[in-house]
Amino acid sequence: MTKITWKAGTMLSPVPPALISCGTVENPNVMTAAWTGIICTEPTLVYVSVRPSRFSNEIIRKSGEFVINVPTVKLAKAVDWCGVKSGRNVDKFKQMGLTAVKCEKISAPQIEEAPISLECRVKNITSFGTHDMFLAEVLAVNVDDKYIGEKNELNLDKAQLLAYAHGFYYALGKKIGKFGWSVEKKSTAKKRIARQKQENTQNNKKPQKGKKYGKQKNKN
């Protein structure tokens, strides 16, 4: 194998093309941001990087709040559209048929159609060239109960989550293992594999692996 060296670039993929909602339930706004992620577990800290020119940047700076909504394949069109349109000119929630609902801890709205919504309060804002990074604490997590199993486990593999990689959107494929599976005991592995086969049999609609959903430059 031979690797070719390119100049520095944003090639860390895949990433979630998250829908970042802000404003209020009465006057909501949403943008798409692929540059978002986890900073720390305790306290639970995340970040989102937003261009200063974005309408959402202005709103988040004033309110100090936003919501990270995890997208699914069904939301692919909304994710792409909200990444290229500006809330200054159009009501994105109305145009994309999204529903703004109340959060538990903050005034910013969450998106009802998203399987997971993280309520975030800004702790610090740092400017880094093209983007401003909003460091925030997660105050609450809202989960669609249809993805919660009998043992209160989260089954996100059934949600058909959306991923973004180098200009394209992809539907995530089937679950292939869990954290720590490489070192688990053989007896435990057999039980896990049997359980997974049963789940796959019950799941009639399987995600399409690696399906592209169109190319569009993400203007975070």
TORMI-312454 format. One record per atom (N, C-alpha, C): atom name; residue number from 1; x, y, z; chain; residue in one letter. Coordinates in steps of 0.1 Angstrom, whole numbers, plus 5000, padded with zeros to 4 digits. Layout:
> torpa|kese|xx|yy|zz|drenfi|vopa
> CA|NUM|X|Y|Z|A|A
...
***
This chain:
> torpa|kese|xx|yy|zz|drenfi|vopa
> N|1|5008|4988|5000|A|M
> CA|1|5000|5000|5000|A|M
> C|1|5009|5012|5000|A|M
> N|2|5005|5022|4992|A|T
> CA|2|5013|5035|4991|A|T
> C|2|5003|5046|4994|A|T
> N|3|5007|5055|5003|A|K
> CA|3|4998|5066|5007|A|K
> C|3|5004|5079|5000|A|K
> N|4|4995|5087|4995|A|I
> CA|4|4999|5100|4989|A|I
> C|4|4997|5111|4999|A|I
> N|5|5006|5120|5001|A|T
> CA|5|5005|5131|5011|A|T
> C|5|4999|5143|5004|A|T
> N|6|4988|5148|5009|A|W
> CA|6|4982|5160|5005|A|W
> C|6|4984|5171|5015|A|W
> N|7|4981|5183|5011|A|K
> CA|7|4982|5194|5021|A|K
> C|7|4971|5193|5032|A|K
> N|8|4972|5200|5043|A|A
> CA|8|4963|5199|5054|A|A
> C|8|4949|5202|5049|A|A
> N|9|4939|5194|5055|A|G
> CA|9|4925|5196|5051|A|G
> C|9|4916|5189|5061|A|G
> N|10|4903|5192|5059|A|T
> CA|10|4893|5186|5068|A|T
> C|10|4889|5172|5063|A|T
> N|11|4898|5162|5065|A|M
> CA|11|4895|5149|5059|A|M
> C|11|4892|5139|5070|A|M
> N|12|4887|5143|5082|A|L
> CA|12|4883|5134|5092|A|L
> C|12|4869|5130|5090|A|L
> N|13|4867|5118|5085|A|S
> CA|13|4854|5113|5081|A|S
> C|13|4851|5099|5085|A|S
> N|14|4839|5095|5087|A|P
> CA|14|4827|5103|5085|A|P
> C|14|4824|5111|5098|A|P
> N|15|4815|5121|5096|A|V
> CA|15|4811|5129|5107|A|V
> C|15|4796|5131|5106|A|V
> N|16|4789|5134|5117|A|P
> CA|16|4774|5136|5117|A|P
> C|16|4771|5150|5111|A|P
> N|17|4763|5151|5100|A|P
> CA|17|4759|5164|5095|A|P
> C|17|4747|5169|5104|A|P
> N|18|4750|5173|5116|A|A
> CA|18|4740|5176|5126|A|A
> C|18|4732|5188|5122|A|A
> N|19|4719|5188|5126|A|L
> CA|19|4710|5199|5125|A|L
> C|19|4711|5207|5138|A|L
> N|20|4716|5219|5137|A|I
> CA|20|4718|5228|5149|A|I
> C|20|4706|5237|5150|A|I
> N|21|4698|5236|5160|A|S
> CA|21|4686|5244|5161|A|S
> C|21|4689|5255|5172|A|S
> N|22|4683|5267|5170|A|C
> CA|22|4685|5278|5179|A|C
> C|22|4674|5287|5178|A|C
> N|23|4674|5298|5186|A|G
> CA|23|4663|5307|5187|A|G
> C|23|4653|5303|5197|A|G
> N|24|4640|5303|5194|A|T
> CA|24|4630|5299|5203|A|T
> C|24|4619|5290|5196|A|T
> N|25|4611|5284|5203|A|V
> CA|25|4600|5276|5197|A|V
> C|25|4592|5284|5188|A|V
> N|26|4589|5297|5192|A|E
> CA|26|4580|5305|5184|A|E
> C|26|4587|5311|5172|A|E
> N|27|4600|5313|5173|A|N
> CA|27|4608|5318|5162|A|N
> C|27|4621|5310|5160|A|N
> N|28|4620|5298|5155|A|P
> CA|28|4632|5289|5155|A|P
> C|28|4640|5291|5142|A|P
> N|29|4653|5287|5143|A|N
> CA|29|4662|5286|5132|A|N
> C|29|4670|5274|5132|A|N
> N|30|4675|5269|5121|A|V
> CA|30|4683|5257|5121|A|V
> C|30|4693|5258|5110|A|V
> N|31|4705|5252|5112|A|M
> CA|31|4715|5251|5102|A|M
> C|31|4722|5238|5103|A|M
> N|32|4729|5234|5093|A|T
> CA|32|4736|5221|5092|A|T
> C|32|4751|5224|5096|A|T
> N|33|4756|5216|5105|A|A
> CA|33|4770|5217|5108|A|A
> C|33|4777|5203|5109|A|A
> N|34|4786|5201|5101|A|A
> CA|34|4794|5188|5102|A|A
> C|34|4805|5189|5112|A|A
> N|35|4809|5202|5115|A|W
> CA|35|4821|5203|5124|A|W
> C|35|4815|5205|5138|A|W
> N|36|4812|5193|5144|A|T
> CA|36|4807|5192|5158|A|T
> C|36|4811|5179|5164|A|T
> N|37|4812|5179|5177|A|G
> CA|37|4817|5167|5183|A|G
> C|37|4818|5168|5198|A|G
> N|38|4824|5157|5204|A|I
> CA|38|4825|5156|5219|A|I
> C|38|4839|5161|5224|A|I
> N|39|4838|5168|5235|A|I
> CA|39|4851|5173|5241|A|I
> C|39|4854|5166|5254|A|I
> N|40|4844|5163|5262|A|C
> CA|40|4846|5158|5276|A|C
> C|40|4834|5150|5280|A|C
> N|41|4836|5140|5289|A|T
> CA|41|4825|5132|5295|A|T
> C|41|4819|5139|5307|A|T
> N|42|4828|5142|5317|A|E
> CA|42|4824|5148|5329|A|E
> C|42|4832|5161|5332|A|E
> N|43|4826|5173|5331|A|P
> CA|43|4812|5175|5326|A|P
> C|43|4811|5172|5312|A|P
> N|44|4799|5170|5307|A|T
> CA|44|4796|5166|5293|A|T
> C|44|4797|5179|5285|A|T
> N|45|4808|5179|5277|A|L
> CA|45|4811|5191|5269|A|L
> C|45|4811|5187|5254|A|L
> N|46|4805|5196|5246|A|V
> CA|46|4806|5194|5231|A|V
> C|46|4809|5207|5225|A|V
> N|47|4810|5207|5212|A|Y
> CA|47|4813|5219|5205|A|Y
> C|47|4806|5219|5191|A|Y
> N|48|4804|5231|5186|A|V
> CA|48|4800|5232|5172|A|V
> C|48|4807|5244|5166|A|V
> N|49|4813|5243|5154|A|S
> CA|49|4820|5254|5148|A|S
> C|49|4811|5260|5137|A|S
> N|50|4810|5273|5138|A|V
> CA|50|4800|5280|5128|A|V
> C|50|4807|5292|5122|A|V
> N|51|4806|5294|5110|A|R
> CA|51|4812|5306|5103|A|R
> C|51|4805|5318|5109|A|R
> N|52|4813|5329|5111|A|P
> CA|52|4808|5342|5116|A|P
> C|52|4797|5347|5107|A|P
> N|53|4797|5344|5095|A|S
> CA|53|4787|5350|5086|A|S
> C|53|4773|5343|5087|A|S
> N|54|4773|5332|5093|A|R
> CA|54|4760|5325|5094|A|R
> C|54|4750|5331|5104|A|R
> N|55|4738|5331|5100|A|F
> CA|55|4727|5337|5108|A|F
> C|55|4726|5330|5122|A|F
> N|56|4729|5317|5122|A|S
> CA|56|4728|5310|5135|A|S
> C|56|4739|5315|5145|A|S
> N|57|4751|5319|5139|A|N
> CA|57|4762|5324|5147|A|N
> C|57|4757|5336|5156|A|N
> N|58|4750|5344|5149|A|E
> CA|58|4745|5356|5156|A|E
> C|58|4735|5352|5167|A|E
> N|59|4726|5343|5164|A|I
> CA|59|4715|5339|5173|A|I
> C|59|4721|5332|5185|A|I
> N|60|4731|5323|5183|A|I
> CA|60|4737|5315|5194|A|I
> C|60|4745|5324|5203|A|I
> N|61|4752|5334|5197|A|R
> CA|61|4760|5344|5205|A|R
> C|61|4751|5351|5215|A|R
> N|62|4739|5355|5210|A|K
> CA|62|4730|5363|5218|A|K
> C|62|4723|5355|5229|A|K
> N|63|4719|5343|5225|A|S
> CA|63|4711|5334|5234|A|S
> C|63|4720|5325|5243|A|S
> N|64|4731|5322|5238|A|G
> CA|64|4740|5313|5246|A|G
> C|64|4735|5298|5246|A|G
> N|65|4726|5295|5237|A|E
> CA|65|4720|5282|5237|A|E
> C|65|4719|5276|5223|A|E
> N|66|4719|5263|5221|A|F
> CA|66|4716|5256|5209|A|F
> C|66|4713|5242|5211|A|F
> N|67|4708|5235|5201|A|V
> CA|67|4705|5220|5203|A|V
> C|67|4712|5213|5191|A|V
> N|68|4719|5202|5194|A|I
> CA|68|4725|5194|5184|A|I
> C|68|4715|5182|5181|A|I
> N|69|4709|5182|5169|A|N
> CA|69|4700|5172|5166|A|N
> C|69|4706|5162|5156|A|N
> N|70|4706|5149|5160|A|V
> CA|70|4713|5139|5152|A|V
> C|70|4704|5135|5141|A|V
> N|71|4709|5135|5128|A|P
> CA|71|4700|5133|5116|A|P
> C|71|4699|5118|5112|A|P
> N|72|4688|5116|5105|A|T
> CA|72|4686|5102|5099|A|T
> C|72|4685|5104|5084|A|T
> N|73|4684|5092|5077|A|V
> CA|73|4683|5092|5063|A|V
> C|73|4671|5100|5058|A|V
> N|74|4660|5098|5066|A|K
> CA|74|4648|5105|5062|A|K
> C|74|4649|5120|5062|A|K
> N|75|4659|5125|5070|A|L
> CA|75|4661|5139|5071|A|L
> C|75|4672|5144|5062|A|L
> N|76|4677|5135|5053|A|A
> CA|76|4688|5139|5044|A|A
> C|76|4685|5152|5036|A|A
> N|77|4674|5153|5030|A|K
> CA|77|4671|5165|5022|A|K
> C|77|4671|5177|5030|A|K
> N|78|4665|5176|5042|A|A
> CA|78|4664|5188|5051|A|A
> C|78|4678|5192|5056|A|A
> N|79|4687|5181|5058|A|V
> CA|79|4701|5184|5063|A|V
> C|79|4708|5192|5052|A|V
> N|80|4707|5187|5039|A|D
> CA|80|4714|5194|5029|A|D
> C|80|4709|5208|5026|A|D
> N|81|4695|5209|5026|A|W
> CA|81|4689|5222|5023|A|W
> C|81|4692|5232|5033|A|W
> N|82|4692|5228|5046|A|C
> CA|82|4694|5237|5057|A|C
> C|82|4709|5241|5058|A|C
> N|83|4717|5234|5050|A|G
> CA|83|4732|5237|5050|A|G
> C|83|4735|5248|5039|A|G
> N|84|4726|5250|5030|A|V
> CA|84|4729|5260|5019|A|V
> C|84|4720|5272|5019|A|V
> N|85|4709|5271|5027|A|K
> CA|85|4700|5283|5028|A|K
> C|85|4702|5290|5040|A|K
> N|86|4699|5303|5040|A|S
> CA|86|4700|5312|5052|A|S
> C|86|4687|5315|5059|A|S
> N|87|4687|5314|5072|A|G
> CA|87|4675|5317|5080|A|G
> C|87|4672|5332|5079|A|G
> N|88|4681|5340|5074|A|R
> CA|88|4678|5354|5072|A|R
> C|88|4667|5356|5062|A|R
> N|89|4667|5347|5052|A|N
> CA|89|4658|5349|5041|A|N
> C|89|4646|5339|5040|A|N
> N|90|4646|5328|5048|A|V
> CA|90|4636|5318|5047|A|V
> C|90|4634|5311|5060|A|V
> N|91|4621|5307|5063|A|D
> CA|91|4618|5299|5075|A|D
> C|91|4621|5284|5071|A|D
> N|92|4633|5280|5076|A|K
> CA|92|4637|5266|5073|A|K
> C|92|4628|5255|5079|A|K
> N|93|4624|5258|5091|A|F
> CA|93|4615|5248|5097|A|F
> C|93|4602|5246|5088|A|F
> N|94|4596|5257|5084|A|K
> CA|94|4584|5256|5076|A|K
> C|94|4587|5250|5062|A|K
> N|95|4598|5254|5056|A|Q
> CA|95|4601|5249|5042|A|Q
> C|95|4604|5234|5042|A|Q
> N|96|4610|5229|5053|A|M
> CA|96|4614|5215|5053|A|M
> C|96|4605|5206|5061|A|M
> N|97|4594|5212|5066|A|G
> CA|97|4584|5204|5074|A|G
> C|97|4590|5199|5087|A|G
> N|98|4599|5207|5093|A|L
> CA|98|4604|5203|5106|A|L
> C|98|4595|5209|5117|A|L
> N|99|4595|5202|5129|A|T
> CA|99|4587|5206|5140|A|T
> C|99|4596|5210|5152|A|T
> N|100|4594|5223|5156|A|A
> CA|100|4602|5229|5167|A|A
> C|100|4594|5226|5180|A|A
> N|101|4600|5219|5189|A|V
> CA|101|4593|5215|5202|A|V
> C|101|4602|5220|5213|A|V
> N|102|4596|5222|5225|A|K
> CA|102|4602|5227|5237|A|K
> C|102|4612|5218|5242|A|K
> N|103|4623|5224|5247|A|C
> CA|103|4633|5216|5254|A|C
> C|103|4631|5216|5269|A|C
> N|104|4638|5208|5277|A|E
> CA|104|4636|5207|5291|A|E
> C|104|4644|5218|5299|A|E
> N|105|4656|5221|5294|A|K
> CA|105|4665|5229|5302|A|K
> C|105|4668|5243|5296|A|K
> N|106|4665|5244|5283|A|I
> CA|106|4669|5257|5276|A|I
> C|106|4657|5262|5267|A|I
> N|107|4658|5274|5263|A|S
> CA|107|4647|5280|5255|A|S
> C|107|4648|5277|5240|A|S
> N|108|4660|5273|5235|A|A
> CA|108|4662|5269|5221|A|A
> C|108|4653|5257|5218|A|A
> N|109|4648|5255|5206|A|P
> CA|109|4639|5244|5203|A|P
> C|109|4647|5232|5199|A|P
> N|110|4642|5220|5201|A|Q
> CA|110|4647|5208|5195|A|Q
> C|110|4639|5204|5183|A|Q
> N|111|4644|5195|5175|A|I
> CA|111|4636|5191|5163|A|I
> C|111|4630|5177|5166|A|I
> N|112|4617|5177|5165|A|E
> CA|112|4609|5165|5169|A|E
> C|112|4612|5153|5160|A|E
> N|113|4616|5155|5148|A|E
> CA|113|4618|5144|5138|A|E
> C|113|4632|5138|5140|A|E
> N|114|4641|5144|5148|A|A
> CA|114|4654|5138|5151|A|A
> C|114|4653|5128|5162|A|A
> N|115|4660|5117|5161|A|P
> CA|115|4660|5106|5171|A|P
> C|115|4667|5110|5184|A|P
> N|116|4677|5119|5183|A|I
> CA|116|4684|5124|5195|A|I
> C|116|4686|5139|5194|A|I
> N|117|4683|5146|5205|A|S
> CA|117|4685|5160|5205|A|S
> C|117|4693|5164|5218|A|S
> N|118|4704|5170|5217|A|L
> CA|118|4712|5174|5229|A|L
> C|118|4710|5189|5232|A|L
> N|119|4705|5192|5244|A|E
> CA|119|4703|5206|5248|A|E
> C|119|4717|5211|5253|A|E
> N|120|4721|5222|5247|A|C
> CA|120|4735|5227|5250|A|C
> C|120|4734|5242|5254|A|C
> N|121|4743|5245|5264|A|R
> CA|121|4744|5259|5269|A|R
> C|121|4759|5263|5267|A|R
> N|122|4761|5274|5260|A|V
> CA|122|4775|5279|5256|A|V
> C|122|4783|5283|5269|A|V
> N|123|4795|5278|5270|A|K
> CA|123|4804|5281|5280|A|K
> C|123|4815|5291|5276|A|K
> N|124|4819|5289|5263|A|N
> CA|124|4830|5297|5258|A|N
> C|124|4829|5298|5243|A|N
> N|125|4833|5309|5237|A|I
> CA|125|4834|5311|5223|A|I
> C|125|4848|5315|5219|A|I
> N|126|4854|5307|5210|A|T
> CA|126|4867|5310|5205|A|T
> C|126|4867|5311|5190|A|T
> N|127|4873|5322|5185|A|S
> CA|127|4874|5324|5170|A|S
> C|127|4887|5317|5165|A|S
> N|128|4885|5309|5154|A|F
> CA|128|4896|5302|5148|A|F
> C|128|4896|5304|5133|A|F
> N|129|4900|5316|5128|A|G
> CA|129|4901|5318|5114|A|G
> C|129|4887|5318|5107|A|G
> N|130|4884|5307|5099|A|T
> CA|130|4871|5307|5092|A|T
> C|130|4859|5304|5101|A|T
> N|131|4861|5298|5113|A|H
> CA|131|4850|5294|5121|A|H
> C|131|4851|5299|5135|A|H
> N|132|4840|5301|5142|A|D
> CA|132|4839|5304|5156|A|D
> C|132|4835|5291|5163|A|D
> N|133|4843|5286|5173|A|M
> CA|133|4839|5274|5180|A|M
> C|133|4831|5277|5193|A|M
> N|134|4819|5272|5194|A|F
> CA|134|4811|5273|5205|A|F
> C|134|4812|5261|5214|A|F
> N|135|4819|5263|5225|A|L
> CA|135|4821|5252|5235|A|L
> C|135|4809|5252|5244|A|L
> N|136|4802|5241|5246|A|A
> CA|136|4790|5241|5254|A|A
> C|136|4788|5229|5262|A|A
> N|137|4781|5230|5273|A|E
> CA|137|4778|5219|5282|A|E
> C|137|4764|5213|5278|A|E
> N|138|4763|5200|5278|A|V
> CA|138|4751|5193|5275|A|V
> C|138|4743|5192|5288|A|V
> N|139|4731|5199|5288|A|L
> CA|139|4723|5199|5300|A|L
> C|139|4712|5188|5300|A|L
> N|140|4708|5183|5288|A|A
> CA|140|4698|5172|5288|A|A
> C|140|4699|5166|5274|A|A
> N|141|4695|5153|5273|A|V
> CA|141|4695|5146|5261|A|V
> C|141|4680|5140|5259|A|V
> N|142|4675|5143|5247|A|N
> CA|142|4661|5139|5244|A|N
> C|142|4662|5128|5234|A|N
> N|143|4656|5116|5237|A|V
> CA|143|4657|5104|5228|A|V
> C|143|4643|5100|5224|A|V
> N|144|4641|5097|5211|A|D
> CA|144|4628|5092|5206|A|D
> C|144|4626|5078|5212|A|D
> N|145|4615|5076|5220|A|D
> CA|145|4613|5063|5227|A|D
> C|145|4612|5051|5218|A|D
> N|146|4609|5053|5205|A|K
> CA|146|4608|5041|5196|A|K
> C|146|4622|5034|5194|A|K
> N|147|4632|5041|5198|A|Y
> CA|147|4646|5034|5197|A|Y
> C|147|4651|5029|5210|A|Y
> N|148|4642|5029|5220|A|I
> CA|148|4646|5024|5233|A|I
> C|148|4640|5010|5235|A|I
> N|149|4649|5000|5238|A|G
> CA|149|4645|4986|5239|A|G
> C|149|4639|4983|5253|A|G
> N|150|4635|4970|5254|A|E
> CA|150|4629|4965|5266|A|E
> C|150|4637|4966|5279|A|E
> N|151|4651|4966|5277|A|K
> CA|151|4660|4967|5288|A|K
> C|151|4665|4982|5289|A|K
> N|152|4658|4991|5284|A|N
> CA|152|4661|5005|5284|A|N
> C|152|4674|5008|5276|A|N
> N|153|4678|4999|5267|A|E
> CA|153|4689|5002|5259|A|E
> C|153|4686|5010|5246|A|E
> N|154|4696|5017|5241|A|L
> CA|154|4694|5026|5230|A|L
> C|154|4697|5018|5217|A|L
> N|155|4688|5017|5208|A|N
> CA|155|4690|5009|5196|A|N
> C|155|4691|5018|5184|A|N
> N|156|4701|5026|5183|A|L
> CA|156|4702|5036|5172|A|L
> C|156|4705|5030|5158|A|L
> N|157|4709|5017|5158|A|D
> CA|157|4711|5010|5145|A|D
> C|157|4699|5009|5137|A|D
> N|158|4687|5011|5144|A|K
> CA|158|4674|5010|5137|A|K
> C|158|4670|5023|5132|A|K
> N|159|4677|5034|5135|A|A
> CA|159|4673|5047|5131|A|A
> C|159|4678|5051|5117|A|A
> N|160|4687|5044|5111|A|Q
> CA|160|4693|5047|5098|A|Q
> C|160|4699|5061|5099|A|Q
> N|161|4709|5062|5107|A|L
> CA|161|4716|5075|5109|A|L
> C|161|4723|5080|5097|A|L
> N|162|4725|5093|5095|A|L
> CA|162|4731|5099|5084|A|L
> C|162|4745|5103|5087|A|L
> N|163|4754|5101|5077|A|A
> CA|163|4768|5105|5079|A|A
> C|163|4773|5113|5068|A|A
> N|164|4783|5121|5070|A|Y
> CA|164|4788|5130|5060|A|Y
> C|164|4803|5128|5058|A|Y
> N|165|4808|5125|5045|A|A
> CA|165|4822|5123|5043|A|A
> C|165|4826|5129|5029|A|A
> N|166|4835|5139|5030|A|H
> CA|166|4841|5145|5019|A|H
> C|166|4831|5149|5008|A|H
> N|167|4820|5156|5012|A|G
> CA|167|4811|5162|5002|A|G
> C|167|4799|5153|4999|A|G
> N|168|4798|5141|5005|A|F
> CA|168|4787|5132|5003|A|F
> C|168|4780|5128|5016|A|F
> N|169|4767|5125|5014|A|Y
> CA|169|4760|5119|5026|A|Y
> C|169|4758|5104|5024|A|Y
> N|170|4759|5097|5035|A|Y
> CA|170|4758|5082|5035|A|Y
> C|170|4749|5077|5046|A|Y
> N|171|4742|5066|5043|A|A
> CA|171|4734|5059|5053|A|A
> C|171|4743|5050|5060|A|A
> N|172|4743|5050|5073|A|L
> CA|172|4752|5041|5081|A|L
> C|172|4747|5027|5079|A|L
> N|173|4756|5017|5079|A|G
> CA|173|4753|5003|5076|A|G
> C|173|4749|4996|5089|A|G
> N|174|4750|4983|5088|A|K
> CA|174|4745|4974|5099|A|K
> C|174|4755|4975|5111|A|K
> N|175|4750|4971|5123|A|K
> CA|175|4759|4971|5135|A|K
> C|175|4768|4959|5134|A|K
> N|176|4781|4960|5136|A|I
> CA|176|4790|4949|5135|A|I
> C|176|4797|4945|5148|A|I
> N|177|4795|4953|5158|A|G
> CA|177|4801|4950|5171|A|G
> C|177|4799|4961|5181|A|G
> N|178|4803|4958|5194|A|K
> CA|178|4801|4968|5204|A|K
> C|178|4815|4972|5210|A|K
> N|179|4815|4982|5218|A|F
> CA|179|4828|4986|5224|A|F
> C|179|4833|4975|5233|A|F
> N|180|4845|4971|5231|A|G
> CA|180|4852|4960|5238|A|G
> C|180|4850|4946|5233|A|G
> N|181|4843|4945|5221|A|W
> CA|181|4841|4932|5216|A|W
> C|181|4854|4924|5213|A|W
> N|182|4864|4931|5210|A|S
> CA|182|4877|4925|5206|A|S
> C|182|4884|4917|5217|A|S
> N|183|4880|4920|5230|A|V
> CA|183|4886|4914|5241|A|V
> C|183|4876|4906|5250|A|V
> N|184|4864|4904|5245|A|E
> CA|184|4854|4897|5253|A|E
> C|184|4856|4882|5253|A|E
> N|185|4851|4875|5263|A|K
> CA|185|4852|4861|5264|A|K
> C|185|4844|4854|5253|A|K
> N|186|4848|4842|5249|A|K
> CA|186|4842|4835|5238|A|K
> C|186|4827|4832|5241|A|K
> N|187|4824|4829|5254|A|S
> CA|187|4810|4826|5258|A|S
> C|187|4801|4838|5256|A|S
> N|188|4807|4850|5260|A|T
> CA|188|4800|4862|5259|A|T
> C|188|4798|4866|5244|A|T
> N|189|4808|4863|5236|A|A
> CA|189|4807|4866|5222|A|A
> C|189|4796|4858|5215|A|A
> N|190|4795|4845|5219|A|K
> CA|190|4785|4836|5213|A|K
> C|190|4771|4841|5216|A|K
> N|191|4769|4846|5228|A|K
> CA|191|4756|4851|5232|A|K
> C|191|4753|4864|5225|A|K
> N|192|4763|4872|5223|A|R
> CA|192|4761|4885|5216|A|R
> C|192|4758|4882|5201|A|R
> N|193|4765|4873|5195|A|I
> CA|193|4763|4870|5181|A|I
> C|193|4749|4864|5179|A|I
> N|194|4745|4855|5188|A|A
> CA|194|4731|4849|5187|A|A
> C|194|4720|4860|5188|A|A
> N|195|4723|4869|5198|A|R
> CA|195|4713|4880|5200|A|R
> C|195|4712|4889|5188|A|R
> N|196|4724|4892|5182|A|Q
> CA|196|4724|4901|5170|A|Q
> C|196|4717|4894|5158|A|Q
> N|197|4719|4881|5157|A|K
> CA|197|4712|4874|5146|A|K
> C|197|4697|4875|5147|A|K
> N|198|4693|4874|5160|A|Q
> CA|198|4678|4875|5162|A|Q
> C|198|4673|4888|5159|A|Q
> N|199|4681|4899|5163|A|E
> CA|199|4677|4912|5160|A|E
> C|199|4676|4915|5145|A|E
> N|200|4686|4910|5138|A|N
> CA|200|4686|4912|5123|A|N
> C|200|4674|4905|5116|A|N
> N|201|4670|4893|5122|A|T
> CA|201|4659|4886|5116|A|T
> C|201|4646|4894|5119|A|T
> N|202|4645|4900|5130|A|Q
> CA|202|4633|4908|5133|A|Q
> C|202|4632|4921|5126|A|Q
> N|203|4644|4926|5122|A|N
> CA|203|4644|4939|5115|A|N
> C|203|4643|4937|5100|A|N
> N|204|4631|4939|5095|A|N
> CA|204|4628|4937|5081|A|N
> C|204|4635|4947|5072|A|N
> N|205|4635|4959|5076|A|K
> CA|205|4641|4970|5068|A|K
> C|205|4655|4973|5072|A|K
> N|206|4665|4968|5065|A|K
> CA|206|4679|4970|5068|A|K
> C|206|4684|4982|5061|A|K
> N|207|4693|4991|5067|A|P
> CA|207|4699|5002|5060|A|P
> C|207|4707|4998|5048|A|P
> N|208|4707|5007|5038|A|Q
> CA|208|4716|5005|5027|A|Q
> C|208|4730|5010|5029|A|Q
> N|209|4739|5001|5029|A|K
> CA|209|4753|5004|5032|A|K
> C|209|4759|5013|5021|A|K
> N|210|4765|5024|5026|A|G
> CA|210|4773|5033|5017|A|G
> C|210|4765|5040|5006|A|G
> N|211|4752|5041|5008|A|K
> CA|211|4745|5048|4997|A|K
> C|211|4747|5063|4998|A|K
> N|212|4750|5069|4987|A|K
> CA|212|4753|5083|4986|A|K
> C|212|4739|5091|4984|A|K
> N|213|4738|5102|4990|A|Y
> CA|213|4726|5110|4990|A|Y
> C|213|4729|5124|4983|A|Y
> N|214|4739|5125|4974|A|G
> CA|214|4742|5137|4967|A|G
> C|214|4753|5145|4972|A|G
> N|215|4760|5152|4964|A|K
> CA|215|4771|5160|4968|A|K
> C|215|4767|5175|4970|A|K
> N|216|4772|5181|4981|A|Q
> CA|216|4769|5195|4983|A|Q
> C|216|4779|5200|4993|A|Q
> N|217|4786|5211|4990|A|K
> CA|217|4795|5217|5000|A|K
> C|217|4788|5221|5012|A|K
> N|218|4792|5217|5024|A|N
> CA|218|4786|5221|5036|A|N
> C|218|4791|5235|5041|A|N
> N|219|4783|5245|5041|A|K
> CA|219|4787|5258|5045|A|K
> C|219|4784|5260|5060|A|K
> N|220|4792|5254|5068|A|N
> CA|220|4790|5255|5083|A|N
> C|220|4792|5269|5087|A|N
***
